[in-house]
Every structure is written in structure tokens, then in C-alpha cells.
Amino acid sequence: MKILTFTLFMCNLLLVQLKDGNRYTYCETCLKAAQGLERAIKEAPAASRKAVVEKLLSGELCEKLVSHNHDQISKDKLASSCAFLLEANYKEFHAALLDKEPENLNVLLCYEQSNACVGVKLQTFEDSKGTFTAADIDALLHENKEKVRIARPVHPGPSVHPGDEL
């Protein structure tokens, strides 16, 4: 059973990959598509939601993404990624969009339904590193002092205590 599950998971990951293998572009496309879908569904009246979803998933969404693209992704790559995304996941997206409220569609569509962003690093470590200042870290340590354990530093070279040999 475990082998079957693993095999199905790996096959699913292989199906998700684009022909050129650019997972970052595919993930970015999915995130932009989810954002566009969420905006369009929220703006549409509840009675016409099904028609709006079908219209967007039939290709209009890709046209909107390409016409509003101002990022570093080329329009050709965006169009092909979007077409592949919608073609490969049409049934899942359609069912999810009709059943769910348009909140956190990026997680639902790009991580759960299509696996487009699973394993894709969107933010670099350097980008996220600068968000905490020393004062922020001190405040967090002070607020959570019962959960913090101070570790002994590891010193290179000979043992500090000569009697602690293995």
C-alpha cells in the first residue's frame, strides 16, 4: 500500500512538470491565476458564479493574465504555463471553485489541487532574513522564555573537561 501511494504521488509530480521544466514559472502562473479567479468570483453575482467560473477556466483567465503581466515572466511562458495549468487541472479547479468560497484559492489550487507550487521556493533566504531586528528577537525570547532552552556551545578542538572522554 505504501509503495502504491508513493508511486501515485511521484507520477502526480511528474505530470505537473512543464515541458521545459520551469517549476518557478508554473508556480507563479498558478498563483496569479488563483488571484485572478478570486477577484473575478468575488466581483461576480452569486447567481452567475458557475458561468463566470466556466468562462474563466475555458481560456479567458489566461488572456487576462497575459494582458496584465508586468513581471519578469515573458508573455509566451505565462500563456503556455497558464494553458497547461488549466488543461491539466480543469476538472479539479472547476469542482473546487464551485464548492468553495473564494478565500485562500492560491493554497487550494496551487498546493492542494495542482501541486504547482509544492517544493518551489518562492522567497529567498536573504529576502526573509531581514524581517527581524535584534529588538524583535529579544522581545520574542523574553515573551517565550519558558519555551526557550539555552544550548551549550560546541567548541572545536580538545575537550574543555579532560575527564569527559568517551
CORPEFEN-V681683 format. One line per field, one symbol per residue. burial: I if it has 9 or more other ideal C-beta (glycine too) atoms within 8 Angstrom, else O. Layout:
burial=???
This chain:
burial=OOOOOOOOOOOIIOOIOIOOOIIOIIIIIIIIIIIIIIOIIOOIOOOOIOOIIIOIIOOOIIOIIIOOIOOOIOOOIIIIIIIIIIOIIIOIIIOIIIOIOIOOIIOIIIIOIIIIIOOIOOOOOOOOOOOOOOOOIOOOIOOOOOOOOOOOOOOOOOOOOOOOOO
